[in-house]
Amino acid sequence: MPVNHALPFAALILLAGCSTGGSDRPMPVSVAPVNGPAADYPVVVGDPFTIGDTTWTPTDQMNYDAVGYAGVAGNGAVGFTAAHKTLPLPSYAEVTSLDTGKTILVRVERRGPMVNDTLMELSRDAAAALGMTPGQRGAVRLRRTNPPETDRALLRQHELAPERMATPEALLMVLRRKLADQSPLLTPSSMPTGTGSQTTQMDSRPSPALPTPAQPLKATSPVKPAPEVNAEPKAAPVAKGHHVVQVAAFSISASATTVARKLNGFVADCGGFSCVRMGPFANRAQAAAALEKARAAGYSDARIQRAD
């Protein structure tokens, strides 16, 4: 039988016209977003940055483990993600609520929060998983971890990874105490240096009673020298359970002395730094007024902590 050789060519031309939509341009190729291990690279550490008087230096610290307060991000942060000042981007961490012990896994992929007294910022989904609501700050433990690829993939797809084992109450008590006792979120590399004009404050201790004519001076009674104006303010005796206000830490002791005199506080040694504190106070309610005084003086990172 005769064969029509034109038909195959006509069919080929017809198919080509359909596939190109009648133009010379090829059909666009749809590429699925990368969701494998390559999505975690490159890892960015970043340069130091300053918030107020504090400089934060990002580092690739594998054993990072800290307690502090977590805020809730706005609508722009999606999935189970977090913001942190120094952890690499991206990295993965376990976040534990110090109220309930519940622990979830998050992907750290943003810098922040840009305030010194907040450890981290959770997306709304991550915050809700821990029982937090927008506008709330919660006490948390943040521990960097190296989860399996299955968990990483879930977080990259904005899905919740399997919940971690709940933290036992005994450990939660230790972590809460650590949070209550720690200084504001400052590290030795990020300690601000204080400045200010020196002020002189009268000694608040009662003066010894002067003798009356009927009470002659005893020759054996030594005369106490007047306190030195520039002497470093010292702490009063502290009873167990009392509280102090941790104002700030200084690398220059003279600066700490100046601030302590200004706030009627005292200077304590903090591992090579001079810490300015106010108190002691019998309870947190009494310390609250001193805390407001310190913050009004410009020390927004001031915190109440246990004195013992």
Buried (B, 14 or more C-beta within 10 A) or exposed (E): EEEEEEEEEEEEEEEEEEEEEEEEEEEEEEEEEEEEEEEBEEEEBBEEBEBEBBBBBBBEEEEBEBBBBBBBBEEEBEBBBBBBBBBBBBBBBBBBBBBEBBBBBBBBBBBBBEBBBBBBBBBBBBBBBBEBEEEEBBBBBBBBBEBEEEBBBBBBEEEBBEEBEEBEEEEBEEBBEEBBEBBBBBEEEBBBEBEEEEEEEEEEEEEEEEEEEEEEEEEEEEEEEEEEEEEBBEBEEBEEEBBBBBBBBBBEEEBBBBBBBBBEBBBBEBEEBBBBBBBBBEEEEBBBEBBEBBBEBEBBBBBBBBBE
